[in-house]
């Protein structure tokens, strides 16, 4: 649903004087080019379609597919095999950044501030006391794979930890348990413009729910997204600097949104979104527009990187 809304925004704003877009729907039901009420099956041998007896082969793929297979490296691996450029990072980069725990460990090794976390796998014996002693309470429990804050829980005490882990395991075979970071929540967009990596606006996220959950992300009445973030200029610039460093350290391409908590000892990265939401109400297009980059220009920039 969210992917379709993102794709619709791209279709509505792409510069048709430069590009001829085709909406391809990829799901478990199949891969199809959608043209109004008509649909044409995609030939997976070369990602082509047949229209009126003519074969159409694409020049590039603009990926607006959140979660698997658009954000975890599966589609990227396929595109790499057939030689079709796409707007995201490589199969390896996407697989690694889709793994929250692996991302945090790589950022930590690059000297980028993150919080303490523990990984729990489905087949492991659950030792809530040991996990709690490592991360403390309160803490956050998240599926290690996935996005949009689905399956996430804030855990206040040890008795809540086991049920929260089981809830997250319904979404992923691995769960990350992360120490609670007290502070304000921010996010910073990063955009690749050819060989330049530009940190665009910083936004403060003030959720009316207990935290920035799935409901808050896609219901504008439940969250205030303040752009530019109302913080001193030195902190604003520091957030942008860390976001750029994280983008480069993870070998991201195209665009990403880096999420932070501003704790008493500074900014800490909590998550990296390599296919950020692109709906009409999503944060990333809002940040780009504040930075003077229209939706049309942003889409053109991402495609110009690869064509």
PyMOL commands that set and color helices and strands:
alter all, ss='L'
color gray80, all
select helices_A, chain A and resi 2-13+74-82+91-98+100-109+128-135+158-169+214-218+220-222+233-249+283-290+295-304
alter helices_A, ss='H'
color red, helices_A
select strands_A, chain A and resi 23-27+30-35+38-41+48-51+54-57+60-61+85-86+117-121+139-143+153-155+174-179+184-193+196-207+223-227+255-263+266-273
alter strands_A, ss='S'
color yellow, strands_A
deselect
rebuild
show_as cartoon
